[in-house]
């Protein structure tokens, strides 16, 4: 018998077993709801389901985690997405005036997709990803997580691997939930450094004329220099090809310097990216236009190492994003949370698949591996599998949100007296 074929995630019965026995509905509920008992953060939340045949069902909403689980098991979707909190229950939208059905709250979300790094990675391309190019995502998390906490004061950040080639960030602070679309656009604009689009004439959005970098970027530049050396020059060896080396020199605003560097590369037989970079540095430092060229060298570091955001994902409250712990339809991997403190240790190729998790369930003794466990509302067999550390991470995150809610209720109660 072919075990892997029996556990193929494209089979409806395999996904149904996953939803019944492994998907952590209760932790998802407490994370979104910020409380043990249902609030508008959950009851007025939109859910969208993708069914077999690309059938897409929007504007679902649920009163409890149990209701959500029942619907998921009934529909058996290939994936589902989480949307905003509306002014009315999404399932009731046809019974209210259009003006009375508006998105009012939403986590501030960010999306980093590995395909946006295709111009600057050599190990993979398109939808492929490996441990080596995951280093770009690692560098992005290392920059964004502290920056968001320091610059905006947000505390409740949940990073989630997308299941294939990227990572999502959900920010659940009340202040983030309440942001208007205009405020979200402003935050994204502030955080965008590398302009998207191959035809963009201006690669970076960081300077006016040749002025110095903003303080937040200046603060991360030293760390990014290390990333540039280890990742771009050594691991990816990006500038080994003539095409990539020519693209590097396009960042230099002095044509005389560019021609001199090309000559020095030939005379010194520079073949590796690191050798070419060292030669470029030497040539720039010997130039009289040091200030302008120094700014160009800083911009190069930022262009090749700074996080590349999909800005459109973050700008609007009504945007839907794939729910954590869904299964990626191409890889069969589960979309699991990532600890930003241990992001260097995260290996996308080692993330549990549905087949792996169901094999683990099969190894449980018959006494505990019973169908009844799939019908319990507040317990799941994920605790017996390699999914456990990831659900534990979500539970810790949800607990911090619920503790915040508890303290706010206590403060409000004290003020009432």
C-alpha positions in Angstrom: 0.0 0.0 0.0 1.3 3.5 -0.9 1.2 5.4 2.4 1.9 8.8 0.8 -0.8 8.3 -1.8 -3.3 7.4 1.0 -2.4 10.7 2.7 -2.4 12.8 -0.4 -3.7 16.3 0.7 -5.6 16.6 -2.6 -7.9 13.9 -1.5 -11.1 15.3 0.2 -11.1 12.6 2.9 -7.5 13.5 3.9 -8.3 17.1 4.4 -11.5 16.3 6.2 -9.5 14.2 8.7 -7.1 17.1 9.1 -9.9 19.5 9.9 -11.7 17.1 12.2 -8.7 16.1 14.3 -5.8 18.4 13.8 -6.9 22.0 12.9 -6.7 24.2 16.0 -10.1 25.9 15.9 -10.1 26.9 19.5 -6.7 28.6 19.5 -7.6 30.4 16.2 -10.8 31.6 18.0 -9.0 33.0 21.0 -6.4 34.7 18.9 -9.0 36.5 16.8 -11.4 37.1 19.6 -9.1 38.4 22.4 -11.3 36.7 24.9 -12.8 33.4 26.0 -16.4 34.3 25.2 -17.4 35.5 21.7 -17.1 39.2 20.9 -17.7 41.2 17.8 -14.1 40.5 16.9 -15.2 37.0 16.1 -18.9 37.1 15.5 -18.7 40.0 13.0 -15.6 38.6 11.3 -15.7 37.6 7.6 -14.5 34.1 6.5 -14.1 33.1 2.9 -13.8 29.4 1.7 -12.2 28.0 -1.4 -13.9 24.8 -2.5 -12.9 22.2 -5.0 -13.3 23.5 -8.6 -12.3 27.0 -7.5 -15.7 27.8 -5.9 -15.3 30.8 -3.7 -17.7 31.6 -0.8 -17.4 34.9 0.9 -19.2 36.7 3.7 -19.4 33.8 6.1 -19.5 34.5 9.8 -19.9 32.4 13.0 -21.0 32.7 16.6 -18.4 30.3 18.1 -15.4 28.2 17.3 -17.6 25.2 17.2 -19.8 26.8 14.5 -16.7 27.5 12.5 -15.4 23.9 12.8 -18.8 22.5 11.8 -18.9 24.6 8.7 -15.3 23.9 7.7 -16.0 20.1 8.1 -19.2 20.4 6.2 -17.7 22.3 3.3 -14.2 20.7 3.4 -12.5 23.6 1.7 -9.1 23.4 0.1 -8.3 26.6 2.1 -10.0 29.5 3.8 -9.2 33.1 4.5 -9.8 35.6 7.3 -11.2 39.0 6.5 -12.2 42.1 8.5 -14.6 42.7 11.3 -17.7 44.4 9.8 -20.3 46.7 11.3 -22.9 43.9 10.9 -22.5 40.1 10.8 -21.3 39.2 7.3 -23.8 36.5 6.9 -26.6 39.1 7.5 -25.2 41.6 5.0 -28.2 41.2 2.6 -30.6 42.2 5.4 -29.0 45.6 6.2 -28.4 48.8 4.2 -25.1 48.9 2.2 -24.1 51.9 4.2 -24.6 49.9 7.4 -22.3 47.1 6.3 -18.7 48.4 6.3 -15.4 47.0 7.5 -14.5 48.6 10.8 -11.6 46.6 12.2 -8.8 44.5 10.8 -5.4 43.3 11.9 -2.6 45.2 10.2 -1.2 42.6 7.9 2.0 42.3 5.8 3.0 39.8 3.2 6.5 39.0 2.0 6.7 36.7 -1.1 9.9 35.1 -2.2 9.1 35.8 -5.8 9.8 39.4 -5.2 13.3 38.4 -4.5 13.8 36.7 -7.8 16.0 39.5 -9.2 18.5 39.1 -6.3 18.6 35.3 -5.6 20.5 32.6 -7.5 19.5 29.4 -5.8 15.8 29.3 -6.7 13.2 31.2 -8.7 9.5 31.6 -9.1 7.5 29.5 -6.6 10.5 27.4 -5.5 12.2 28.1 -2.1 15.0 26.5 -0.1 16.8 27.0 3.2 19.4 29.2 1.5 16.9 31.7 0.0 14.8 31.6 3.1 17.7 33.7 4.5 16.1 36.6 2.7 12.9 36.1 4.7 15.0 35.7 7.9 16.7 39.0 7.2 13.3 40.7 6.6 11.9 39.4 9.9 15.0 40.6 11.7 14.5 44.1 10.3 10.7 44.4 10.5 9.9 42.8 13.9 12.0 45.2 16.0 11.3 48.2 13.7 7.5 47.8 14.0 7.7 47.4 17.8 10.0 50.4 18.2 8.6 52.8 15.7 4.9 52.1 16.2 4.7 50.6 19.6 2.9 47.5 18.6 3.4 44.4 20.8 1.2 41.6 19.4 2.9 40.4 16.2 2.2 37.0 14.8 4.5 35.7 12.0 3.1 32.9 9.9 4.8 30.8 7.2 2.6 30.8 4.0 3.2 27.1 3.3 5.3 27.6 0.3 7.3 30.7 -0.6 6.7 33.5 1.9 5.6 34.7 5.3 2.7 36.8 6.6 2.6 39.1 9.6 -0.6 39.8 11.6 -0.6 42.7 14.1 -3.4 42.4 16.6 -3.0 45.4 18.9 -6.2 47.4 19.3 -4.5 50.5 17.8 -3.6 48.4 14.7 -7.1 46.9 14.5 -8.7 50.4 14.5 -6.5 51.9 11.7 -8.3 53.5 8.8 -7.3 52.6 5.2 -5.5 56.0 4.9 -3.5 55.3 8.1 -2.6 51.9 6.8 -1.4 53.4 3.5 0.7 55.9 5.4 2.4 53.1 7.5 3.1 51.0 4.4 4.5 54.1 2.6 6.8 54.8 5.6 8.0 51.2 5.7 8.5 50.8 1.9 12.1 51.2 0.9 12.5 49.0 -2.2 10.1 50.1 -5.0 8.3 47.2 -6.8 8.1 46.9 -10.5 10.9 46.1 -13.0 10.3 49.3 -14.8 10.6 51.6 -11.8 13.1 54.4 -12.5 13.7 55.0 -8.9 14.6 51.8 -7.0 14.5 53.2 -3.5 12.1 55.5 -1.6 14.5 56.7 1.1 16.1 60.0 0.2 15.3 63.4 -1.0 18.1 64.4 -3.3 21.4 63.2 -1.6 20.4 63.8 2.0 21.3 61.3 4.7 19.2 58.2 5.4 16.3 58.5 7.9 17.4 57.5 11.4 15.5 54.2 11.5 17.3 53.1 8.3 20.6 54.3 9.5 20.2 52.2 12.6 19.6 49.0 10.7 22.3 49.6 8.0 25.1 48.1 10.0 23.2 44.8 10.4 22.2 44.9 6.7 25.9 45.3 5.7 26.6 41.9 7.4 23.6 40.4 5.6 24.8 41.8 2.3 28.2 40.2 2.8 27.1 36.8 4.0 24.0 36.4 1.9 24.4 38.4 -1.3 28.1 38.2 -1.8 29.0 34.8 -0.4 26.0 32.5 -0.3 24.1 33.7 -3.4 27.3 35.0 -5.1 24.9 37.2 -7.0 27.4 39.3 -9.0 29.3 36.4 -10.4 27.4 36.7 -13.7 28.1 39.6 -16.0 24.4 40.5 -16.2 24.0 40.9 -12.4 27.4 42.7 -12.1 26.2 45.2 -14.7 22.9 45.7 -12.7 25.0 46.4 -9.6 26.9 49.2 -11.5 23.7 50.8 -12.6 23.4 52.0 -9.0 26.6 54.1 -9.3 25.7 57.6 -10.5 29.2 58.4 -11.8 29.9 56.9 -15.3 33.6 57.5 -15.0 33.7 55.4 -11.8 31.7 52.7 -13.5 34.2 52.4 -16.4 37.1 52.4 -14.0 35.5 49.6 -11.9 34.9 47.5 -15.1 38.6 47.9 -16.1 39.8 47.0 -12.6 37.6 43.9 -12.5 39.2 42.7 -15.8 42.7 43.6 -14.7 42.3 42.0 -11.3 40.5 38.9 -12.7 37.7 39.4 -10.3 35.3 36.5 -10.7 33.5 36.2 -7.4 30.9 38.7 -6.1 33.0 39.4 -3.0 36.1 40.2 -5.1 34.1 42.5 -7.3 32.5 44.3 -4.3 35.9 44.9 -2.7 37.3 46.4 -5.9 34.2 48.6 -6.2 34.7 49.8 -2.6 38.3 50.6 -3.3 37.5 52.6 -6.4 34.7 54.5 -4.7 36.8 55.5 -1.7 39.5 56.9 -4.0 37.0 59.2 -5.8 36.6 62.9 -5.1 32.7 62.6 -5.2 32.8 60.6 -2.0 29.6 61.9 -0.4 27.4 61.1 -3.4 29.0 57.8 -4.0 28.9 56.9 -0.3 25.1 57.4 -0.4 25.0 55.2 -3.5 26.8 52.4 -1.7 24.4 52.6 1.2 21.5 52.5 -1.2 23.0 49.4 -2.8 23.0 47.6 0.6 19.4 48.6 1.2 18.3 47.6 -2.3 19.7 44.1 -2.0 18.9 43.3 1.6 15.9 45.4 2.8 12.5 43.6 3.1 10.3 43.7 0.0 6.7 44.2 1.0 3.6 43.5 -1.1 2.1 46.8 -0.2 -1.4 46.2 -1.6 -2.0 43.5 1.0 -1.6 46.0 3.9 -3.5 49.0 2.6 -7.1 48.0 2.9 -9.2 46.7 5.8 -11.3 44.5 3.5 -8.4 42.4 2.3 -8.6 38.7 3.1 -5.5 36.7 4.1 -5.1 32.9 4.3 -5.8 31.6 7.8 -2.9 30.2 9.8 -2.8 26.3 9.9 -4.4 26.0 6.5 -2.7 23.6 4.1 -0.9 24.9 1.1 -2.6 23.1 -1.9 0.7 22.8 -3.8 3.1 21.6 -1.1 0.8 20.0 1.4 2.6 21.9 4.1 0.8 23.6 7.0 0.9 27.4 7.3 2.5 27.5 10.8 3.5 30.4 13.1 7.2 31.3 13.2 9.0 32.5 16.3 10.8 35.7 15.3 13.4 35.1 17.9 14.3 31.8 16.3 13.6 32.6 12.6 17.2 31.6 11.6 16.4 28.1 12.8 13.2 27.9 10.8 13.4 25.6 7.7 10.5 25.8 5.3 11.4 22.3 3.9 11.0 20.8 7.4 7.5 22.2 8.1 5.0 19.4 8.8 2.9 18.1 5.9 -0.6 16.6 6.2 0.8 13.2 5.2 3.4 13.4 8.0 0.8 14.5 10.6 -1.6 11.7 9.7 1.2 9.2 9.8 1.9 10.4 13.3 -1.7 10.0 14.3 -1.6 6.4 12.9 1.3 5.7 15.3 -0.9 6.5 18.3 -2.4 3.4 20.0 -6.0 2.6 19.0 -7.2 3.5 22.5 -6.3 7.2 22.0 -6.6 7.3 18.2 -10.4 7.2 18.1 -13.0 8.8 15.9 -14.6 10.4 18.9 -11.6 12.6 19.4 -12.5 14.3 16.1 -15.9 15.3 17.4 -14.7 17.0 20.6 -15.0 20.8 20.5 -12.2 21.9 22.8 -9.6 19.2 22.2 -7.6 18.2 19.2 -5.1 15.5 18.4 -2.6 18.2 17.3 -1.2 17.8 20.8 0.0 14.3 19.9 1.8 15.4 16.7 4.7 17.6 15.5 2.1 20.4 15.0 2.1 21.0 18.8 5.0 23.5 19.1 3.4 25.7 16.4 0.0 25.6 18.1 1.6 26.3 21.4 3.2 29.4 19.8 -0.2 30.6 18.7 -1.7 29.9 22.2 1.0 32.0 23.8 0.3 34.8 21.4 -3.5 34.5 22.1 -2.9 34.4 25.9 -1.0 37.7 25.7 -4.0 39.3 23.8 -6.5 37.9 26.4 -4.3 39.2 29.2 -4.4 42.6 27.6 -8.2 42.4 27.4 -8.5 41.3 31.1 -6.4 44.3 32.2 -8.5 46.7 30.2 -11.7 45.3 31.7 -10.2 45.7 35.2 -9.2 49.3 34.4 -12.6 50.2 33.0 -14.2 48.6 36.1 -12.1 50.7 38.4 -12.9 53.9 36.5 -16.6 53.1 36.8 -16.3 53.3 40.6 
